[in-house]
Amino acid sequence: MSAIYTIYSMWQRRAIPKLVILVAALLLTRPVASAQAAPPLQESVNAAEVSAVSTVLHFQGLLIDPGTNEPKPDGVYAMQFRIYNVATDGTALWTESKNVTVNNGTLSTSLGDTTALDPAIFNGQDLWLGVKVGADGEMTPRHPLTTVPYAFYATNADKLDGYQASSFYTRSASDSRYVNTAGPDSMTAKSTSPSFTVANTDQGSAIGGTTSTTTIGGADVYGVAGTAGPTISNFSGLLGTSTDGAGVVGSSIDSYGSYGYSKNSSGMRGEGYTGVFGLATNSGGYGVYGHGGSTTSGVYGYTNYSSGDGVYGNAAATTGAAWGVRGTSASTSGRGVTGFATAATGTTYGVYGSSSSSSGRGVYGSTSSSTGTTYAVYGDATSPSGRGVYGQSPYIGVYGYASGSSGYSVYGYSGNSGTYAGYFNGKTHVNGTFTASSKLFKIDHPLDPENKYLNHTSVESPDMLNLYTGVTVLDGNGSAWVQMPDWFEALNRDFTYQLTPIGGPGPNLYIATEVQNNRFQIAGGTANLKVSWQVTGIRHDAYAEAHRTPVEEDKPPEEQGSYLHPIEWGQPESRGVDFSVEPVVEEQGGIQAAGEFYKPAGPSENATISAID
């Protein structure tokens, strides 16, 4: 069966061939069905009963010469066909170019056999057909495409094979394949693939459910893997339970495998032998990752047991750079790791780390901010005998390393004159240049060691000066050779001398022979005269030659305008060189008192979510 309509072209330009168009479309052989009684319920549909719909549009036309009003000569003409959703102008939704044979002015072709028609074009919108012959412009007006009979088959779209939805079983039926409102239903399947799949291509959820139950153990969505696990003493939106499998599993490649959110409570919470367990299989992944806002905790651990751990980290690898717990902070006033032990007695640790790896770190802290007062590891002890940071090792108790050009490997700050920025009890070695505003020794006072100290300052020099002294007795000729150590000349150069007679005058004392072969000669005295001598030399060993101390030097740009001792120069403390690295210590004894950190309330003995064996 076919439908034919005729459209006459109107011409507004030069003599362009006129076209009388006949458009026909093949139809489905099956007639439109009306609602009828439901057929017996079948498990499958016979594909042979479904008729195919044509994918091309049959086109016929009469090509007429407008000058003679006669058909165009026989031959093959290059023609182009376009479909628009506007009567004039616009952009073609579909275009097909082909050679069409004309016989006695008549042409016949199938639109879509060269360039396939897009079914999405025929969505009920108004459409127009444009025709172009050879190099001529498109004929005007365009020809509207109207409904053809096979489109009436779309009236079956809200039916199932022509039958109304009311003709089938209702949901109150007892057949187990349909949802029953009167009671619980189940579905049984046997497949290695998911038994039930719902795909949502829009923005909503694929599967959604609600429950109004407040019954313990009730859930909006309930899943069991193997055998059901213990009863949960609460109700939930999603509940997964298993005795030996995973109750709930989430998996993702580029986002979150499982994501939980709560405005005023826990987004996700775990209880049991292991409350929350995370496993990272990729080299840069995280077993458990937490993110906190401005006053919240990314990860918070709590325990009220005497031997429990609020947060416990274990790096089980026996080699490699492994971290039991690692913290980083990018904030200008942040802390990579902060720990507080609030017990008033006992051997407690704000942060305790342990690693058995040959290259591991018991505690490792890192701050990535390039500005601000940040602390990779910060320790605060309020006890008068406490330790802010304590390190113990058979080799290096505390190790500091500064990678910058003007940083400090270890920096100590004393807030008042009664404390020490650094205190070393035992031998101390500086393998490099040692600088100080003043250098002295301090010992128990020899005359009152219980109540007083004795202090002496050092002798300063602009040179790397060594001082040697001694006493010798002149021989019968009034002279003496003074023997120095065999390394004396290897260490020193540019010697100076001073002689002092003891027990008698020696106005003619002089250095008869300067240092040579590690000795020098005194002469000009009387026989058996005691002489005190002093020799100085400037170091010229390899290290000294490579590291001469400049007597005067310009301050680096970042220190210009500041002072090592601003108070002594009548300047405010903020003009000090070290002011930017000195911590602002509050009265509580730390950068921030422990109580000021956000800490969510821990679970009480009446916790509402707990497993019941």
C-alpha positions as CSV (number, residue, x, y, z in Angstrom):
1,M,0.0,0.0,0.0
2,S,1.4,3.5,-0.8
3,A,0.5,7.1,-0.4
4,I,1.2,9.7,-3.1
5,Y,1.0,13.5,-2.9
6,T,1.9,16.1,-5.6
7,I,3.8,19.3,-5.0
8,Y,4.4,21.9,-7.8
9,S,7.6,24.0,-7.7
10,M,7.6,27.8,-7.9
11,W,10.5,29.6,-9.5
12,Q,11.9,33.0,-8.7
13,R,15.2,33.0,-10.6
14,R,16.4,32.1,-14.1
15,A,14.9,29.2,-16.1
16,I,15.5,26.3,-13.7
17,P,13.8,23.0,-14.5
18,K,10.4,22.6,-12.9
19,L,9.7,19.5,-10.9
20,V,6.5,17.7,-10.2
21,I,7.2,15.5,-7.3
22,L,5.6,12.2,-6.3
23,V,6.8,10.8,-3.0
24,A,5.9,7.3,-1.9
25,A,6.9,5.3,1.2
26,L,6.6,1.5,1.7
27,L,4.4,0.5,4.5
28,L,4.4,-2.3,7.0
29,T,2.3,-5.2,5.8
30,R,0.7,-5.6,9.2
31,P,-2.4,-3.5,9.7
32,V,-2.9,-1.3,12.8
33,A,-4.3,-3.4,15.6
34,S,-6.9,-2.4,18.0
35,A,-7.0,-3.4,21.6
36,Q,-8.0,-7.0,22.0
37,A,-7.9,-9.7,24.6
38,A,-4.6,-10.7,26.0
39,P,-2.9,-13.7,24.5
40,P,-1.7,-16.5,26.6
41,L,1.4,-15.5,28.6
42,Q,4.6,-16.6,26.7
43,E,8.2,-16.8,27.8
44,S,9.5,-15.4,24.4
45,V,8.4,-13.6,21.2
46,N,8.7,-15.2,17.8
47,A,11.0,-12.9,15.8
48,A,9.4,-14.1,12.5
49,E,6.2,-12.4,13.4
50,V,7.8,-8.9,13.6
51,S,7.6,-7.1,10.2
52,A,10.6,-5.0,9.0
53,V,10.1,-1.2,8.4
54,S,11.6,0.2,5.3
55,T,14.7,2.4,5.8
56,V,14.4,4.3,2.5
57,L,11.9,6.9,1.2
58,H,10.8,6.2,-2.4
59,F,10.8,9.4,-4.6
60,Q,9.2,10.0,-8.0
61,G,9.0,13.2,-10.0
62,L,8.5,14.8,-13.4
63,L,11.4,17.1,-14.6
64,I,9.9,19.8,-16.9
65,D,11.7,22.6,-18.9
66,P,10.0,25.8,-17.8
67,G,10.7,27.5,-21.2
68,T,8.8,24.9,-23.3
69,N,6.8,23.3,-20.5
70,E,8.0,20.0,-22.0
71,P,9.8,17.2,-20.2
72,K,13.5,17.4,-20.0
73,P,15.5,15.2,-22.4
74,D,16.4,11.7,-21.4
75,G,19.7,11.2,-19.7
76,V,21.4,11.0,-16.3
77,Y,21.2,14.1,-14.1
78,A,23.3,15.0,-11.0
79,M,20.8,15.7,-8.3
80,Q,21.0,16.6,-4.6
81,F,18.3,16.0,-2.0
82,R,18.2,17.7,1.4
83,I,15.8,17.5,4.4
84,Y,15.2,20.6,6.5
85,N,13.1,21.4,9.6
86,V,12.4,24.9,8.3
87,A,10.7,26.1,5.1
88,T,13.5,28.5,4.1
89,D,17.2,28.9,5.0
90,G,18.4,26.8,7.9
91,T,20.8,23.9,7.9
92,A,20.1,20.6,6.2
93,L,19.5,17.7,8.6
94,W,20.3,15.2,5.9
95,T,21.9,15.5,2.4
96,E,22.3,12.9,-0.3
97,S,23.9,13.4,-3.8
98,K,23.4,10.9,-6.6
99,N,23.0,10.5,-10.4
100,V,19.4,10.0,-11.3
101,T,18.2,8.6,-14.7
102,V,15.4,10.6,-16.4
103,N,13.2,8.9,-19.0
104,N,10.5,11.0,-20.8
105,G,11.0,13.6,-18.0
106,T,10.2,11.0,-15.3
107,L,12.6,10.2,-12.6
108,S,12.4,7.6,-9.8
109,T,14.9,6.9,-7.0
110,S,15.1,5.9,-3.3
111,L,16.2,8.5,-0.8
112,G,18.5,6.9,1.7
113,D,20.1,4.2,-0.4
114,T,23.3,6.2,-0.8
115,T,23.3,8.2,2.5
116,A,21.3,6.5,5.2
117,L,18.4,8.4,6.6
118,D,18.7,9.2,10.3
119,P,15.6,7.9,12.1
120,A,16.0,10.6,14.8
121,I,15.0,13.2,12.2
122,F,11.5,11.8,12.0
123,N,10.5,12.6,15.6
124,G,7.2,14.4,14.8
125,Q,8.7,17.7,13.8
126,D,7.7,19.5,10.5
127,L,10.1,18.6,7.7
128,W,10.7,20.0,4.1
129,L,12.5,18.4,1.1
130,G,14.8,20.5,-0.9
131,V,15.9,19.4,-4.5
132,K,18.8,20.7,-6.5
133,V,19.7,19.7,-10.2
134,G,23.3,20.0,-11.4
135,A,24.9,23.4,-10.8
136,D,21.5,25.1,-10.4
137,G,20.3,26.5,-7.1
138,E,17.9,24.7,-4.9
139,M,14.3,24.8,-6.2
140,T,11.9,26.9,-4.3
141,P,9.7,26.6,-2.5
142,R,10.8,23.5,-0.5
143,H,8.3,20.6,-0.4
144,P,6.7,19.8,3.0
145,L,6.8,16.1,4.0
146,T,3.5,15.1,5.4
147,T,2.4,12.0,7.3
148,V,2.4,8.7,5.4
149,P,0.2,5.8,6.5
150,Y,2.9,3.6,7.9
151,A,3.5,6.2,10.6
152,F,0.1,5.2,12.1
153,Y,1.9,2.1,13.3
154,A,3.3,4.4,16.0
155,T,-0.1,4.3,17.7
156,N,1.0,0.9,18.9
157,A,3.9,2.4,20.8
158,D,2.1,2.5,24.1
159,K,1.0,-1.1,23.7
160,L,2.8,-4.4,23.9
161,D,2.5,-6.1,20.4
162,G,-0.9,-4.3,20.0
163,Y,-2.3,-5.3,23.4
164,Q,-3.2,-2.7,26.0
165,A,-1.3,-2.8,29.3
166,S,-4.6,-3.6,31.2
167,S,-4.7,-6.9,29.2
168,F,-1.8,-8.3,31.2
169,Y,-1.4,-9.5,34.7
170,T,-1.6,-6.9,37.4
171,R,0.9,-6.6,40.2
172,S,-1.4,-8.1,42.6
173,A,-1.2,-11.4,40.7
174,S,0.3,-14.4,42.6
175,D,2.8,-15.2,39.8
176,S,6.3,-15.1,41.4
177,R,7.6,-13.2,38.4
178,Y,5.7,-10.1,39.3
179,V,5.9,-7.8,42.4
180,N,3.2,-8.6,44.9
181,T,1.9,-5.7,47.1
182,A,0.3,-8.1,49.5
183,G,3.6,-9.6,50.8
184,P,7.3,-10.3,50.1
185,D,8.3,-11.5,46.7
186,S,11.5,-13.1,45.4
187,M,13.3,-13.7,42.2
188,T,15.6,-16.6,41.6
189,A,18.2,-16.6,38.8
190,K,21.3,-18.7,37.9
191,S,23.9,-16.8,36.0
192,T,27.6,-15.8,36.2
193,S,26.5,-12.3,35.1
194,P,24.4,-9.9,37.3
195,S,20.9,-11.4,37.6
196,F,19.2,-8.0,37.5
197,T,20.6,-4.8,35.8
198,V,19.1,-1.3,35.5
199,A,20.8,1.3,33.4
200,N,20.0,5.0,33.8
201,T,21.3,7.3,31.0
202,D,20.1,10.5,32.7
203,Q,21.1,12.2,35.9
204,G,19.0,10.2,38.4
205,S,19.8,7.0,40.3
206,A,19.6,3.6,38.5
207,I,17.7,2.0,41.5
208,G,16.1,3.9,44.3
209,G,14.0,2.8,47.2
210,T,12.5,4.2,50.4
211,T,11.5,2.7,53.7
212,S,9.5,4.1,56.6
213,T,10.5,1.3,59.0
214,T,12.0,2.0,62.4
215,T,12.4,-1.7,63.1
216,I,15.9,-2.8,64.1
217,G,17.6,-4.5,61.2
218,G,15.3,-2.9,58.6
219,A,16.7,-1.4,55.5
220,D,15.7,0.3,52.3
221,V,17.9,-2.0,50.3
222,Y,19.0,-5.3,51.8
223,G,21.6,-7.6,50.5
224,V,23.0,-10.9,51.8
225,A,26.3,-12.5,50.6
226,G,26.4,-16.2,51.5
227,T,25.0,-16.4,55.0
228,A,23.6,-13.4,56.8
229,G,25.8,-11.8,59.4
230,P,24.9,-10.5,62.8
231,T,21.9,-8.3,63.4
232,I,22.6,-4.6,63.3
233,S,20.9,-2.7,66.1
234,N,19.6,0.0,63.9
235,F,17.8,0.6,60.6
236,S,19.5,1.9,57.5
237,G,19.1,3.0,53.9
238,L,21.5,0.3,52.7
239,L,22.4,-2.9,54.5
240,G,24.7,-5.6,53.4
241,T,25.4,-8.6,55.6
242,S,27.6,-11.7,55.4
243,T,29.3,-14.0,57.8
244,D,32.4,-14.6,55.7
245,G,32.1,-12.2,52.7
246,A,31.8,-8.5,52.2
247,G,28.5,-6.9,53.3
248,V,28.9,-3.9,51.0
249,V,31.5,-3.5,48.4
250,G,32.1,-0.4,46.2
251,S,34.5,-0.3,43.3
252,S,35.7,2.5,41.0
253,I,38.6,3.2,38.7
254,D,38.8,7.0,38.8
255,S,36.5,8.0,41.7
256,Y,35.2,6.7,45.0
257,G,34.4,3.0,45.4
258,S,32.1,3.9,48.3
259,Y,31.1,7.3,49.4
260,G,29.2,8.3,52.5
261,Y,27.9,11.7,53.6
262,S,26.4,12.9,56.8
263,K,25.8,16.5,57.8
264,N,26.0,16.0,61.6
265,S,27.3,12.5,62.1
266,S,29.5,9.9,60.4
267,G,29.4,9.7,56.6
268,M,30.7,6.1,57.0
269,R,31.2,4.2,60.1
270,G,32.6,0.7,60.8
271,E,32.5,-1.5,63.9
272,G,33.9,-4.8,64.7
273,Y,37.3,-6.5,64.9
274,T,38.4,-4.1,62.2
275,G,36.0,-1.1,62.1
276,V,37.2,0.2,58.7
277,F,39.6,-1.6,56.5
278,G,41.2,-0.1,53.4
279,L,43.5,-1.7,50.9
280,A,45.3,0.2,48.2
281,T,46.7,-2.0,45.4
282,N,48.1,0.8,43.2
283,S,51.5,2.4,44.0
284,G,50.0,5.9,44.6
285,G,46.7,4.9,46.3
286,Y,45.4,5.2,49.8
287,G,44.0,2.3,51.9
288,V,41.8,4.8,53.8
289,Y,41.6,8.5,52.7
290,G,39.8,11.1,54.8
291,H,39.2,14.8,53.9
292,G,38.0,17.3,56.5
293,G,36.7,20.9,56.1
294,S,37.8,24.0,57.9
295,T,37.0,22.7,61.4
296,T,36.6,19.0,60.8
297,S,38.9,16.0,60.9
298,G,39.7,14.1,57.8
299,V,40.2,10.9,59.8
300,Y,39.4,10.7,63.5
301,G,40.1,7.7,65.7
302,Y,38.8,7.2,69.2
303,T,39.1,4.5,71.8
304,N,38.1,4.4,75.5
305,Y,40.0,1.2,76.2
306,S,43.1,1.2,78.3
307,S,45.2,-0.6,75.7
308,G,43.3,0.5,72.6
309,D,44.6,2.7,69.7
310,G,42.6,5.6,68.4
311,V,44.4,5.4,65.1
312,Y,46.9,2.6,64.4
313,G,49.1,2.4,61.3
314,N,51.3,-0.6,60.4
315,A,53.8,-0.7,57.6
316,A,54.5,-4.5,57.4
317,A,57.2,-4.3,54.7
318,T,60.6,-5.2,56.1
319,T,62.4,-3.1,53.4
320,G,61.8,0.1,51.5
321,A,60.5,3.5,52.5
322,A,57.4,2.5,54.3
323,W,55.3,4.6,56.7
324,G,53.1,3.3,59.4
325,V,51.3,6.7,59.6
326,R,52.1,9.6,57.3
327,G,50.6,13.0,57.5
328,T,51.0,16.0,55.2
329,S,49.7,19.6,55.5
330,A,49.5,22.3,52.8
331,S,48.1,25.0,55.1
332,T,50.2,28.0,55.9
333,S,49.6,27.2,59.6
334,G,49.0,23.5,59.3
335,R,50.5,20.3,60.9
336,G,51.3,17.2,59.0
337,V,50.6,15.1,62.1
338,T,49.3,16.4,65.5
339,G,48.9,14.2,68.5
340,F,47.9,15.0,72.1
341,A,48.2,12.7,75.2
342,T,46.0,14.3,77.9
343,A,46.7,11.9,80.7
344,A,48.1,13.7,83.8
345,T,50.4,10.7,84.7
346,G,52.1,7.8,83.1
347,T,54.4,7.4,80.1
348,T,52.2,8.7,77.4
349,Y,52.9,9.8,73.8
350,G,51.1,12.5,71.8
351,V,52.4,10.7,68.7
352,Y,54.3,7.5,68.7
353,G,55.8,5.9,65.7
354,S,57.7,2.6,65.2
355,S,59.3,1.1,62.1
356,S,61.4,-2.0,61.8
357,S,62.4,-1.4,58.2
358,S,66.1,-0.8,57.4
359,S,65.1,2.5,55.8
360,G,61.8,3.2,57.5
361,R,60.6,6.1,59.6
362,G,59.0,5.7,62.9
363,V,57.3,9.1,62.4
364,Y,57.5,11.1,59.2
365,G,56.1,14.5,58.6
366,S,56.0,16.6,55.5
367,T,54.6,20.1,54.7
368,S,54.3,21.2,51.1
369,S,53.6,24.9,51.5
370,S,56.3,27.2,50.3
371,T,55.2,30.0,52.6
372,G,53.9,30.4,56.1
373,T,55.0,28.9,59.4
374,T,54.5,25.2,58.9
375,Y,55.8,22.2,60.9
376,A,56.5,18.8,59.3
377,V,56.6,17.5,62.9
378,Y,55.5,19.6,65.9
379,G,55.8,18.5,69.5
380,D,54.3,20.3,72.6
381,A,54.8,19.2,76.2
382,T,53.2,21.2,79.0
383,S,54.9,19.3,81.8
384,P,57.8,21.1,83.4
385,S,59.9,18.0,82.8
386,G,58.4,17.0,79.5
387,R,59.9,16.7,76.0
388,G,58.2,18.4,73.0
389,V,60.1,16.1,70.7
390,Y,62.2,13.2,71.9
391,G,64.4,11.0,69.8
392,Q,66.3,7.9,70.9
393,S,68.6,5.7,68.8
394,P,71.8,3.7,69.1
395,Y,73.1,5.9,66.3
396,I,71.2,9.2,65.8
397,G,68.6,10.3,68.3
398,V,67.3,13.3,66.3
399,Y,68.4,14.0,62.7
400,G,67.7,17.3,60.9
401,Y,68.3,18.1,57.2
402,A,67.8,21.4,55.5
403,S,67.7,21.3,51.7
404,G,67.4,25.1,51.2
405,S,70.3,27.5,50.6
406,S,69.6,29.4,53.9
407,G,67.6,27.0,56.0
408,Y,68.3,25.3,59.4
409,S,68.7,21.6,59.8
410,V,67.9,22.0,63.5
411,Y,66.5,25.2,64.9
412,G,65.9,25.9,68.6
413,Y,64.2,28.9,70.1
414,S,64.3,30.2,73.6
415,G,61.5,32.5,74.7
416,N,63.4,34.0,77.6
417,S,66.9,34.3,79.0
418,G,66.4,31.5,81.5
419,T,66.0,28.8,78.9
420,Y,68.3,27.3,76.2
421,A,67.6,27.2,72.5
422,G,69.8,24.2,72.4
423,Y,71.4,22.2,75.2
424,F,74.0,19.4,74.8
425,N,74.9,17.2,77.7
426,G,78.1,15.5,76.5
427,K,80.6,15.7,73.8
428,T,79.6,18.0,71.0
429,H,81.1,18.2,67.5
430,V,80.5,20.7,64.8
431,N,81.7,19.5,61.4
432,G,81.7,22.9,59.8
433,T,81.8,26.6,60.7
434,F,80.6,27.4,64.2
435,T,79.4,31.0,64.7
436,A,78.2,32.7,67.9
437,S,77.5,36.2,69.2
438,S,79.7,35.3,72.2
439,K,81.6,32.2,73.2
440,L,82.4,31.2,76.8
441,F,82.9,28.4,79.1
442,K,80.7,27.8,82.2
443,I,81.8,25.5,85.1
444,D,81.0,25.0,88.7
445,H,82.8,27.7,90.6
446,P,86.0,26.2,92.0
447,L,85.6,28.0,95.3
448,D,81.8,27.5,95.7
449,P,80.8,24.7,93.3
450,E,77.4,24.1,95.0
451,N,76.2,27.7,94.7
452,K,78.0,29.4,91.9
453,Y,79.2,29.1,88.3
454,L,82.4,30.5,86.8
455,N,82.2,32.0,83.3
456,H,85.0,32.9,80.9
457,T,84.7,34.3,77.4
458,S,86.9,33.3,74.4
459,V,89.7,35.2,72.8
460,E,88.5,36.4,69.4
461,S,90.6,37.1,66.2
462,P,89.7,38.0,62.6
463,D,92.0,35.2,61.6
464,M,91.9,31.4,62.2
465,L,94.5,32.0,64.9
466,N,96.2,29.2,67.0
467,L,97.9,30.2,70.3
468,Y,100.7,28.1,71.9
469,T,102.5,28.9,75.2
470,G,105.2,27.4,77.3
471,V,108.1,27.9,79.7
472,T,111.8,26.9,79.0
473,V,115.1,27.4,80.8
474,L,118.1,28.9,78.9
475,D,121.4,27.0,78.8
476,G,124.8,28.2,79.8
477,N,125.0,30.3,76.7
478,G,121.7,32.1,77.5
479,S,119.8,30.3,74.6
480,A,117.4,27.5,74.2
481,W,115.6,25.5,71.4
482,V,111.9,25.0,71.8
483,Q,110.6,21.9,70.1
484,M,107.0,22.0,68.7
485,P,104.8,19.0,67.6
486,D,105.7,17.4,64.3
487,W,102.4,18.7,62.8
488,F,103.1,22.3,63.8
489,E,104.2,23.7,60.5
490,A,101.7,21.6,58.5
491,L,98.9,23.3,60.5
492,N,100.2,26.9,60.9
493,R,101.9,29.7,59.1
494,D,102.7,33.4,59.6
495,F,104.1,33.0,63.2
496,T,104.3,35.7,65.8
497,Y,106.3,35.4,69.1
498,Q,106.3,36.9,72.6
499,L,109.0,36.3,75.3
500,T,108.8,37.1,79.0
501,P,111.7,36.5,81.4
502,I,110.8,35.0,84.8
503,G,113.0,35.5,88.0
504,G,115.2,38.2,86.5
505,P,115.5,40.7,83.7
506,G,116.1,39.8,80.2
507,P,116.2,42.9,78.1
508,N,118.1,41.3,75.3
509,L,115.9,38.3,74.8
510,Y,115.1,37.7,71.1
511,I,114.1,34.9,68.6
512,A,117.4,33.8,67.2
513,T,115.8,31.3,64.8
514,E,112.2,31.4,63.6
515,V,110.1,28.2,63.4
516,Q,111.9,25.8,61.2
517,N,111.6,22.0,61.2
518,N,108.9,22.5,63.9
519,R,111.2,24.3,66.4
520,F,112.4,27.8,67.1
521,Q,115.4,29.2,69.1
522,I,115.5,31.8,71.9
523,A,118.7,33.7,72.7
524,G,120.1,36.8,74.4
525,G,119.4,35.8,77.9
526,T,121.6,34.9,80.9
527,A,122.5,31.3,81.9
528,N,119.7,29.3,83.5
529,L,117.1,32.1,83.0
530,K,113.5,30.9,83.0
531,V,111.6,32.3,80.0
532,S,107.8,32.2,79.2
533,W,107.1,32.1,75.5
534,Q,104.0,32.5,73.3
535,V,103.7,31.6,69.7
536,T,100.7,32.2,67.4
537,G,100.1,30.8,64.0
538,I,97.4,31.2,61.3
539,R,95.8,27.9,60.2
540,H,96.6,26.8,56.7
541,D,95.3,23.3,56.6
542,A,93.1,22.1,53.7
543,Y,89.8,23.0,55.4
544,A,91.0,26.4,56.6
545,E,92.2,27.3,53.2
546,A,88.8,26.4,51.7
547,H,86.7,28.1,54.3
548,R,88.3,31.4,55.2
549,T,86.0,33.5,57.4
550,P,85.3,36.9,55.9
551,V,85.9,39.6,58.4
552,E,83.2,41.9,56.9
553,E,80.3,40.8,54.7
554,D,77.1,42.1,53.4
555,K,73.9,40.6,54.7
556,P,72.0,38.6,52.1
557,P,69.0,40.4,50.6
558,E,66.5,38.5,52.7
559,E,68.2,39.6,55.9
560,Q,69.0,43.2,55.0
561,G,67.0,45.6,57.2
562,S,67.0,43.1,60.1
563,Y,69.2,42.5,63.1
564,L,70.7,39.6,64.9
565,H,70.0,41.5,68.2
566,P,67.3,44.1,67.5
567,I,66.6,44.8,71.2
568,E,70.3,45.8,71.8
569,W,70.1,48.2,68.9
570,G,66.9,49.8,70.2
571,Q,64.7,48.1,67.6
572,P,61.5,46.0,68.1
573,E,61.8,42.3,68.2
574,S,60.0,42.0,64.9
575,R,63.2,43.4,63.2
576,G,65.1,40.3,64.2
577,V,66.6,38.0,61.6
578,D,64.9,34.9,63.2
579,F,61.6,36.5,63.9
580,S,59.9,34.8,61.0
581,V,60.9,31.3,62.2
582,E,60.2,31.8,65.9
583,P,56.9,30.2,66.9
584,V,54.1,32.3,68.4
585,V,53.8,30.5,71.8
586,E,50.5,31.1,73.6
587,E,50.1,31.0,77.3
588,Q,48.8,27.4,77.1
589,G,52.3,26.3,76.1
590,G,51.8,25.6,72.4
591,I,51.0,27.1,69.1
592,Q,47.4,26.1,69.8
593,A,45.9,24.6,72.9
594,A,44.9,21.0,72.6
595,G,41.3,21.9,73.5
596,E,41.0,24.3,70.6
597,F,41.3,21.6,68.0
598,Y,38.1,20.3,66.6
599,K,37.4,16.8,67.9
600,P,34.1,15.1,67.3
601,A,32.4,13.5,70.3
602,G,33.5,9.9,70.7
603,P,31.0,7.0,71.0
604,S,29.5,6.5,74.3
605,E,28.6,3.3,76.0
606,N,25.0,3.8,74.7
607,A,26.1,3.9,71.0
608,T,23.1,3.3,68.8
609,I,25.0,1.3,66.1
610,S,26.7,-1.8,67.3
611,A,26.9,-5.4,66.3
612,I,25.0,-8.0,68.4
613,D,26.5,-11.4,68.4
